[in-house]
């Protein structure tokens, strides 16, 4: 028997028909902490994870046990890697009553910021893999000292409750703006920018969705289980290439930050580069950045361009082709049919365009990606300023075409 056929036979006989629990608490990620910290506090980290699980729901267990019980036969090499994942099969309603997201991932972080240790709890969507909320709490004692005993359980519980309170207070987005972080900074593991990105994420979440910066190795383990949830990361519509002038700022210190923006359809540079003076400020629960007004104004402008409350508008006409201000990031696909109010002008999407067209919206914002409509009906009267909506006609249509009421 051929090796490839034998492997395929094994995979075909494995049953993957099992469902991920409502909430999965991922293993801890420690960024910028000394090498001794994670090894010395491994037991405390697991105790903290179980403490949070006990508050969120009454039925919880480690994912390796769920995997073994629901997969036949399980991959023996994978099961031990899932022992630090804790699943909650039914989350208490009080934590999700005000949000549409019911399937969640919680990623605990411990970071060294301004010579203090800070615990973060990042809540993400299992289905969309986007960050929903971030909570934080300064660890007690806050200093890096191998002789100290750290209360990780209390810190993670407070940070997680903080994150859930933000989750319930945040309204649903009415646009397709999604940001992802990509680092141009030093790759030294003791000077990783992920913790500063988490602080910046808290600023962004009120204005834009943010793709989850979850550990790739842990993500891979969950994908290998073959559970029914898709676990496919959401595609960002704007990529932030962030470069911090320093990765270990002190409290009250200003961090010069450059953010290059990449649109995700063509992968081209946005004309705008955000140069920020971010001041690191300490609060009772953690740290935050001030001085991000320019970034927030940019996010508001991009969210307006990708707003789902307004349809595409024509910016340029070239014979039978119209250049509109919405594109694939907004949700348009090749072949999608559009029409003006009353159906006097009809067309469909035939191509996309990028920043090389130098087109701008009415408020002067550069259009970094849009779509081109070929007009099938009303070519002579089509012009700039027209607004399109979805063509509600069902294709192929029945004959004769029913008249619109």
N, C-alpha and C positions, 0 to 999 in steps of 0.2 A: 504493500500500500504506500502511495506517495505521501511524503511528509505534509505537504500543503493540504491534501485531501483529509488526512488524519486530523490536522488542526481544525479544519472547517467542520468536521464531524463533531469534535468536542464542543466547539462554540455553538453549533446548532442544537445540541442537546441540553444546553444550559438554559434554565428558566429565569427570565428577568422580570416577570410580572409582579412587581411590587411597587408601592407608592412611598415616596419620601414623606417623613413626618411633617407636621405643620411648620415646625421651627427646628432648624439645625444650628447648634452652636459649634463653630469651627474651633480647631486648636489655636492656641495663643500665637501671636506674632510679636516678637520683641525687636524693636528697631532702635539702634543707637545705644542700647544698654550693654554693659560689660558682658563678656563671655560667661562669667560665673553666674550671672543673674538667672538665666533660664534654667540652668542645670540645678542650681540650689533651690529654686522655687517651683520645680516641676510638679510636685505633689500639691502645693498651694494653688497652682494654676488650675489643676483639675478640680480641686475642692471648690474654687470660685465658680467654675463653669457649672458644676452641679448645684451650687447655691442659687445661681440665676435660673437654672432649669426648674428648680423647685418652686420658685416664685411665679414663673410664667405659666406652669401647668403641672398637674398632678401626675400625669403618666409620662415618664421619661426614662430613657435608657440609652446606652451607647450604640452608635450606628453599626458597629461590627456585629452586635447581637441581632439587630434587625436584619442586616444583610444575610447573615447565616440562616436565619429562620425563614427568610422569604426567597432565597435563591437556591436553586438546585441544579448541579452542585455549585457551591461558592468557590471563588478563586482563593485558594489557601494563602497565597502570597499577599492578597489585598486585604483580607480581614484584619490582620494586626495593625495595619496602617489606619484603620477606621476606629480604633479603640479610644482615641482622644476626641472624636466627634460625638456630641450628645444630641439626641433627637427628642423632641417634645411632640407626642402624637396628637395632642389637643391643647392648644393655647387657650388660656382664660379669655373670655369675651371682653373683659374690661380693657385688655391691651390692644385689641383690634376693632373695637366697636365703631370707631370713627374713621376707619381707613378701608379702602377696597382691597388692599393687599393682605391676604391671609396666610400665604406661604412665604416664610422669611428665613434669612440667613443672618446669624449674628457673628461678627468677627471681633474677638477681643484683641486689643493691642496694648502693649506697655512700651512707652517711649521715654527717652531721656531728653527733656527740653529745659533749657536754661538751668542746668545742673539739678533739675528735679525730675522725679519719676511720675509720669502721668498715665493713667489707664483710660483707654478709649473703648467705646462700644459702638461698632458700626453695624447698623441694621440695613439689610439689603433685600431686594426681591429675589426669590428663588427663580421665578420665571423670566424676569427681565434682566436680572443681574445688575440692577442699578441701585445706588445708595439711596435710602429713604430718609435716614436720620443718623446723626453722630452725636453721642454724648461723651462726656469726659469727667474725670475726677482725679485730683492730685493724690498720689499715693501717700500713705502715712506709715512710717516716716518717709519724707520725700527725697532724702539724700541717697546716693549710691554708696552702700557700705555692706560688705559681705557678712558682717557680724549682726546686722539687723534682721528682725523677723517682720516681714511685710504682711499687712492685712489686705490681701488681694481680693478676698471675697467681698468685703464691705465696699471696696472701691469699684469693683465690677458691677455690683448690684446697683449702686448709686448712679454710675455712668449709664447703665442699661435703662433704668427708670427715666433718667434724664432724656435719653434718646427717644423712648416711647412717648414721652410728653410732647416732644417736638413733632413726632410723627403724626399724632392726633391733631395738632394745631395747624399743620401745613395743608393748605388746600391743594386740590389736584391741578396739575399743569394744564394749560389750554394751548400749548404749543409743542412743537417737536424738537426743541433745543435740548441736546444732550451733550455734555462735556466729558472728555476723558483726559486724564493727566498722563503726560509722558515727560520723563526727566532728561534734562540736559546737564544735570549737576554731577558732582563727584559720585562715583559708584562705590566708594569705600563703605562697607557694611556698617561701620560705626558712625558714618555720617550720611545715612540714608535720608532722602527728602520726604519719604512717605508720611512721617509725622507732621511735617509742616504742610503737606498736601491735605491731611485730614483737617487741620485748622482752617485752611483755605476752603475746603469742601463745605464746612459749616456756613461760611459766608455765601457760597454759591447756591446752596440748596433752596433758598427762598426764591430764587429767580430761574433756576435751571436744573434739570435732571443731571446727575453725575454718575458715570459708569463706576462700578465698584472696583476698588483697588484691592482685590482679595488675592491671597497667596495662590500662585499658579499651581504649585504642587498639590495643595489641598483640593483645589478645584478639580485637578486631574483625577484624584482618588474618587471623588463623588461621581464624576463622569463614568468611571470604570464600573461602578456598581450596576449600571444599566437600569436605574430606576425610571419610572414613567415620566418624571418631570424633565423638561428639555435641557435645563442648565446650559443654555447657549447665551453667551454675553450679548447684551444689546449693542447695536452699532451706534457709536457716537456720531453726532452731526458736526461737532467742532472739537478738534484736538488742541489741547493746551500743552505746548512745549515750554516747561517752566525751568528757569535758571535762577536760583537764589544766590545772592552774593556770598552768603555764608549759611551753613547748615546747622550750626550750633550757637544761635544768638542768645544773648542774655536778656532777661526781662527788662523791658523799656528800650531795648535797642532797635534800631531801624534796619531792616533787611531790604536792600535794593533788589528788586525782582523784575526780571524780564520774561514776558509771556509771548511767545510766537504762536499765532493761531493758524491752524491748518483746517481747511474745509475737507470733509471726509468723502465727498463724491469723487473728485478728481485727485485729491491729495495735494492740492496746491496751497501756497501761502496766501493767507488773508492779507489785504493791504495794511491792516491795522496791527501794530505791535504794542502791547501794553507794558509800559514802564512804570512800575509802582514802587513807592516807598512804604513798605509794610512795617508798622511798629508792633512789636510783640508785647502784649499786655497781659498781666496775670490777674485772674479772678479767683473766687473761692473754689471753683470747680476745675479750673484748668487755665488754658491760655487762649487768647484770641488775637486776631490781626485787626488793626485800624489802618486807615489809609488806602482802602480798596475801592474807593468811590469810582475811579476811572474804569475798573473792571466791571463793577456793578452796572454802570451806565452802558457799557458795551454789551453785557448780557441782556439788558432790557431791550436794546436796539435789535439784537439778533433774535430774541424771543418774539419781537413784534413782526419781523420778517417771516418767521416760521409759525406765526399764530394760526391756529385752526379755526379761529372765529371769522377770518376774512379769506376770501378766495383769491386766486391768482389775478394779477393785473398786468395789462400789456404795457411794456416799456418801449418797445421798438417794433416797427413793421418793415418787412422786406418782402414785397410782393405778396405772395400767399402765405408767408411764414411770419408768425408773431412770436416775439421774445417776451416771456412772462417772468414775473419776479419770484415765482415759486418753482422748486425743482424736486429732485429725488429725496432730499432731506425733509422736505415738507410732506412727502408721501406720494408724489406722482411717479407713475411707471410708464414705460413706452407702450403706446397703444391706448392709454386712458383717454376717454372721450369727454370733452368739455363743451359747454354752451353758455351763451349770454342769457340774461333774463328774457323770457319769452321765446327763446330758441331761434332768434333771427340770425345768429352767427353760431356755427358749429365747427368743431375741429377736433384733432386728436394729437397727442404727444408723439413727436417723431425723433427728438434728440434732446440732449442737454447741452448747456454752455457753461463756461467758467469765467473767472475774473478777467480773462483777456478781452472780453467785450466792453469792459469799462462802463458798465451800466450801473445806475444808481436809482434807489427808490425815491419816492416823493420827498422824504425827509432828508435825503442826501446820503443815506447809508449805502456803501458799496455792495452790489450783488455779486457774491462770490460763486454762486451756482444757481442756475435757473433752468427752465425748460423751453423748448421751441414747439409751437403749435402749428400744424398745417391746417389751414382753413378750408373746409370742404363746402361750406355754405356761407354766403355773405362776404366773399372776398372783397368786393368793391366798397363795402361800407365798414369793414373792419379797420380799426385805427388804434393809436396809442390811447391809454386811459380806460379802455374797456375792461370790465371785470367779468371773469368767468366763474362758473360753478360747474359741478358735476353734471354731465348729461344723464338724465334719469331714464332715458329710453332704453328698453331692454333689447339687446341684440343677440341673435337675429330677430327682427321684428315680425309679428304676424301680418299676413296680407289680408285686407288692406290695412295700412298704418292707421291706428285709431287716432282720432283728432283729440288734441289736448283740450281739457275743459277749462 
